[in-house]
Amino acid sequence: MRFKAFGKEPDGSLLEPEKVAEASLKTLLSDLTGQVIDVRRDS
């Protein structure tokens, strides 16, 4: 589905699912509300 929408993306340009899951769990367990969470690849 992503390929249909965006075409071929360079290898390594997408986040690892584990990193997204970790950030999601940390956010869900925090007291934050109404925040935008920016999850980025390490540069």
C-alpha positions as CSV (number, residue, x, y, z in Angstrom):
1,M,0.0,0.0,0.0
2,R,2.8,2.4,0.8
3,F,4.6,1.6,-2.4
4,K,1.4,2.4,-4.4
5,A,1.1,5.8,-2.7
6,F,4.8,6.9,-2.6
7,G,6.7,4.6,-5.0
8,K,10.1,3.1,-4.3
9,E,11.9,4.8,-1.3
10,P,15.6,4.7,-0.7
11,D,16.8,1.9,1.6
12,G,17.2,3.1,5.2
13,S,14.8,6.1,4.7
14,L,12.0,4.6,6.9
15,L,12.1,4.2,10.6
16,E,12.5,0.8,12.2
17,P,9.2,-0.5,13.6
18,E,10.8,-1.2,17.0
19,K,11.8,2.5,17.3
20,V,8.3,3.7,16.5
21,A,6.9,1.1,19.0
22,E,9.3,2.2,21.7
23,A,8.4,5.9,21.2
24,S,4.7,5.0,21.2
25,L,4.9,3.1,24.4
26,K,6.9,5.8,26.2
27,T,4.3,8.4,25.1
28,L,1.3,6.2,26.2
29,L,2.9,5.7,29.6
30,S,3.8,9.4,30.1
31,D,1.6,12.2,31.5
32,L,1.7,14.1,28.2
33,T,-1.5,15.3,26.6
34,G,-2.0,17.3,23.4
35,Q,1.7,16.9,22.4
36,V,3.2,16.2,19.0
37,I,5.9,13.5,19.2
38,D,8.6,13.6,16.6
39,V,10.3,10.3,16.1
40,R,13.3,10.5,13.8
41,R,16.0,8.3,12.4
42,D,19.5,8.7,14.0
43,S,21.6,10.9,11.8
